[in-house]
Amino acid sequence: MARLEARLPGEIHALLKRAAELEGRTLTDFVVAAASEAARKTIEEREILRLSASDQLLIAKALLDPPAPAPALVRAFKRHRDLVEPA
């Protein structure tokens, strides 16, 4: 188990303590639960991409039937191949 310490203004400490009391929890339990939930929410917002049903269909179609590569991409692949695999 790890330890976390924080310096808080008195009014924030009192606010957290009062909220913990209202939920019948210890201050530590309240703060850990609140911080854990905030961390999960932050990670979910940054790492999970949510798409509408129509956007999901567009991505599936692009994966199953990709468009032909653009001329610039074809040139880039050729240049890469020429640099990496010289004849």
Backbone torsions as a table, in degrees:
resi	resn	phi	psi	omega
1	MET	NA	137.9	-179.6
2	ALA	-100.2	161.2	-179.6
3	ARG	-114.8	141.5	177.5
4	LEU	-127.1	130.8	177.7
5	GLU	-120.9	146.6	179.0
6	ALA	-147.4	143.6	173.6
7	ARG	-95.9	129.5	-177.6
8	LEU	-125.6	147.3	169.1
9	PRO	-63.1	150.4	-177.6
10	GLY	-55.3	-39.5	-178.4
11	GLU	-67.8	-33.2	177.3
12	ILE	-70.2	-42.9	177.7
13	HIS	-58.9	-45.0	179.6
14	ALA	-64.3	-40.0	178.4
15	LEU	-61.6	-48.2	179.4
16	LEU	-63.9	-42.2	-179.6
17	LYS	-62.8	-43.7	179.5
18	ARG	-63.8	-43.8	178.8
19	ALA	-62.3	-41.6	178.3
20	ALA	-62.1	-43.5	178.6
21	GLU	-61.0	-42.0	-179.7
22	LEU	-63.1	-30.7	177.9
23	GLU	-91.7	-1.4	-180.0
24	GLY	68.8	33.2	-179.0
25	ARG	-119.1	163.4	171.9
26	THR	-75.3	160.1	177.9
27	LEU	-59.9	-43.2	179.8
28	THR	-60.6	-47.9	-179.2
29	ASP	-61.2	-42.9	179.8
30	PHE	-62.2	-47.5	-177.4
31	VAL	-66.1	-42.2	179.3
32	VAL	-63.6	-43.6	179.6
33	ALA	-64.0	-44.4	-179.2
34	ALA	-66.0	-42.8	179.5
35	ALA	-66.8	-39.0	178.6
36	SER	-62.5	-45.5	179.3
37	GLU	-63.5	-42.8	178.4
38	ALA	-63.0	-39.8	179.2
39	ALA	-65.1	-46.0	178.5
40	ARG	-59.6	-43.8	-179.5
41	LYS	-63.0	-44.2	179.5
42	THR	-61.4	-45.9	-180.0
43	ILE	-63.8	-44.1	179.5
44	GLU	-61.0	-43.3	-179.6
45	GLU	-64.8	-31.1	-176.6
46	ARG	-92.5	-26.2	-172.0
47	GLU	-110.3	-14.3	-177.7
48	ILE	-108.7	123.7	179.7
49	LEU	-97.5	121.0	180.0
50	ARG	-105.3	129.5	-178.8
51	LEU	-122.6	149.0	173.7
52	SER	-69.8	165.4	179.4
53	ALA	-59.6	-40.3	-178.9
54	SER	-67.6	-37.4	177.0
55	ASP	-67.6	-37.0	176.8
56	GLN	-61.4	-41.5	178.8
57	LEU	-65.0	-39.9	178.8
58	LEU	-62.4	-42.0	179.5
59	ILE	-67.2	-44.2	178.6
60	ALA	-59.3	-43.8	179.6
61	LYS	-62.5	-43.2	-179.7
62	ALA	-64.2	-34.8	178.5
63	LEU	-73.9	-39.2	-177.3
64	LEU	-80.2	-29.8	-178.1
65	ASP	-138.3	71.2	-174.9
66	PRO	-67.0	149.7	177.3
67	PRO	-71.2	160.4	176.5
68	ALA	-64.6	147.4	179.9
69	PRO	-65.4	143.9	177.8
70	ALA	-68.1	154.0	-179.9
71	PRO	-54.0	-39.0	180.0
72	ALA	-63.7	-36.9	178.6
73	LEU	-68.6	-40.5	177.2
74	VAL	-60.4	-43.9	178.0
75	ARG	-63.2	-40.9	-179.7
76	ALA	-64.2	-42.6	177.3
77	PHE	-62.8	-41.6	179.5
78	LYS	-63.8	-45.2	179.6
79	ARG	-61.8	-43.1	178.6
80	HIS	-61.4	-46.5	-179.9
81	ARG	-61.0	-41.5	179.6
82	ASP	-65.1	-34.7	180.0
83	LEU	-77.7	-39.4	-174.2
84	VAL	-86.4	-35.9	-176.9
85	GLU	-121.0	69.9	-178.6
86	PRO	-61.1	144.3	-177.9
87	ALA	-71.9	NA	NA
